[in-house]
């Protein structure tokens, strides 16, 4: 597995790696040292690899061309590290993350089979014209395309077209539910298989016990990368603190000091990090940034959501959750105590939201998850 050292990219596939190891396969996993503690418990051999991505401070640029350039720069310096490790002992099959261009380049240079593990949605028929061509009109796009093409021409890859290399894998396992895929009816199912989120029991993350007397439980979490939001957390405390019958778990991440939030109401517990899935299994509502991981876990547990998108694909995810009938979207600037409280009460009182959540939960779990993903990977080895 050639990964991207971004926590939100690593977590979705860990159970697949664990399952492959349990089935007797020798699995190596290439990533930066910041993800070692996540990967090593799967039983895979961790292969450390230096990265130039801003994973230490999550200081990602908002400009899409600048962000794309970071991944290209990283691939250029990662590929020689991969050759140094794998040229004398090539893998029988390479798995690679959507952000790991070096992984695909290595497999093509060695003539080995490869499968992309996608933690997010994939391209569809028409994506090139509807999305990619618009990105090419942005400042800096021409230079980026030229650098990418030049790298492909000299790195040993056999797919030399930039659009095909970066956006059109020969085989993809998408670890999301098909319900979250934009234009799902136009995805090539001969190439892409949606297996839904690949979740284990995550017992190693610890559990969570619902407090006695808590009639309803609300989890508030903006994931791991977008957590420097003290004002948003203060609005949540004002919205949900003291709300009759509700117990609130507020995850604030490592970038916000709990001391900035003021007095914490008695029905609220504040943590830097929480075992999210364990809480969602017992929760009645979820305030989420609508990252694909959080969105998938909310759907997996059938919990209605208030989506407060922060960046990247989260805005589209939030809209899709609303379209599916299981969420309300509130942008950060509009997330006042009144709007948050009103959304929570309306959402959890709506029987149609509850019905849709249950339907989608059943559909998602029927997609096969971890075992189906491992079956498909084994089939690619034959």
C-alpha positions, 0 to 999 in steps of 0.5 A, a space after each residue: 500500500 502506497 499511502 498519503 500521510 493524511 489522517 483522513 486518507 489513512 483511516 478509511 483503509 486501515 481495516 482493509 489492510 488489517 483484513 489482508 494481513 489476517 488472510 495471510 498476505 504479506 503487506 507493506 504500507 508506505 507512509 510518513 512517520 506521522 501515521 506510523 502509530 495508526 498503521 502498525 497495529 494492522 500488522 502491516 510492515 510500516 515503511 517510512 517515507 519522507 513527505 513534503 506535504 503540510 501534515 504537521 500543521 495542516 496549513 493547506 492552501 485554499 487555491 486548488 492549483 497550489 494544493 494540487 502542486 503540493 501533491 505533485 511535488 511530493 510525488 516527485 520526491 517520494 518516487 525515488 524512495 519507493 524505487 529504493 525500497 521496492 525495485 529489488 523486491 517488487 510487490 505482487 500488487 500495489 494499492 495506492 491512495 488517490 493522492 499518491 501519484 508516486 504509487 501509480 508511477 512505481 507500479 507502471 514502471 515495474 509493470 505490476 498490477 495496481 488498484 486504487 483505494 479511494 477514501 472519497 468520491 471518484 470521477 464520472 463520465 463527463 467529469 473531465 468536461 464539467 470539472 477538470 476543464 474548469 480547473 485548467 482555466 485557473 491561474 497557474 494551471 498551465 504550468 502545473 500541467 506542463 510540470 506533471 506531463 514532464 514528470 510522467 515522461 521521465 519517471 517510467 510511467 506508461 500512462 503519459 496523459 496527465 488527466 488519465 493518470 491523475 483521474 482515471 485509474 484502471 481499477 478503483 475500490 471506493 470506500 464510500 457508499 454509492 449514495 455519497 457519490 456525485 453523478 453516481 449513475 455516470 460512474 463506470 462500474 467496470 472500473 469502480 466498485 463502491 464497497 461502503 466505509 470499511 469500519 472495524 470495531 475500533 476497540 483500540 481507540 477506546 470506548 465511550 459510555 452514555 451517562 446515566 440520565 442522558 435522554 439524547 446524545 449529540 456529538 460535535 466534531 470538525 474532524 482532525 484538520 479544521 479544528 481551530 474554531 474557538 468561536 464556533 465551539 463557543 456558539 455550540 456551547 451557547 446552543 446546546 449547553 443546558 438543553 433539556 435532555 441532551 448530553 453533548 460531546 464536544 471534540 475541539 482537536 489539538 489546535 484549540 485550547 479549552 480555556 478559550 471556550 469559557 465556562 463549560 455547561 454541566 451537560 457538555 464534555 470537552 475533549 481534544 479527541 474522542 472515539 468517534 464511531 463508539 459515540 456515534 453508535 449511541 448518538 442521536 445527532 451529529 454536528 460534523 464538518 462533512 468530511 467523507 469519513 465523518 459523513 460515512 460514519 454518520 450514515 453507517 450509524 444512521 445518525 441525523 447530521 448538521 453539516 458545517 463544511 470547512 473546506 475541500 469537498 466538504 461543501 459538496 458532501 454537505 449538500 449531498 447529505 441534505 439531498 439524501 434527506 438526513 442533514 441540515 447544512 449551516 455554513 460557519 458564518 451562519 452557525 449562531 447559537 440560535 441557528 444551531 439549536 433550531 436545526 438540532 431540534 427540527 432535525 431530530 423531531 422529523 420522522 422522515 429524517 429518521 426514516 431516511 437515516 434508517 434506509 441509508 444505513 441498511 443500504 450502506 451496510 449491504 455494500 460489503 465493506 471491508 470483506 468485499 474490499 479484501 475479496 476484490 483485492 485478492 481477485 486482482 492478484 489472480 
